[in-house]
């Protein structure tokens, strides 16, 4: 929410800024900072998502390995039951 508000304020700053070069440069720098912060946050979220995926895959692999080690269910053929 803060990011959206900050982006809105940055956009509003662009519309009210006069064409003076120092003010323009300051606003452009603010925009660059907002973009960099957004990219950093997105990269952090992607890394977190990758970590969650890897953890889930490892848990699933461990569960499957445990299932493979279980004794097979015994099945009695129908012919033997009739006897």
N, C-alpha and C positions, 0 to 999 in steps of 0.2 A: 504494500500500500504506500509506503514511504517513497518507493522508487517511482511509482506512477505519479505521485504528487510532485516529486522533484522534477520529473520529466515535464509535467505540465507547467511548472514554474519556469523551467528552462525555455520551453516553447513560448511562454508569455514574454519572457525577457527578450527573445528574438524580435517579437513584434513591436515592443516598445523602445527598442534600442535605436538610437540615432546612428547615423552613418559615420560617427567618429571612430577612428581606427582603434584607439585604446579600448573603448567600450566594446567594440565589435570583437576585438581579440579576446577580451575577458569573457565574453559570452561564449565565443567559440571554444575557449579553454574549458569553461564549465560544461559545455556539451560533450567535449572529449572526455572529461572526467566522469560524467554520467555514463557514457558509453563504455568506458573502461571498467567502471564499477559493475555495470550490468554483465559484461563479458566475464569478469572474475566470478561473479555470483553464479552465472550459468555453468562455468567450468567446474565450480565446486559442487553444484548439484549433479552434474554429469558424473563426476568422480564418485559421489555418494551413491548414485543409481548403479554404477558399475560394481561398486562394493556389495550392494544388496543383491544384485544378480549373481555375483560370484559366490556369495554366502549361500544363497538358495540352491545354486547348482551343486555346491559341495554337500549340503545337507541331503539333497535328493540322491546324489551318488552314494552317500553313506547309507541311506535307507535302502537303496536298491542292492547294495553289497550285502547288507544284513538279510534281506529277503532271499538273496541267492544262497546264503549259507543255511537257511532253514531246511529242515528235513522235508522231503517231498510228502505230499499227502498220500496216504495209502489208499489205493483203490482196489476193490475186489471185483474181478470180472464177473459179469452177470451169470456166466456158466457155472462158476464155483458157488454162487449163492443158491442156485437151483438144487445142488447136490445135497 
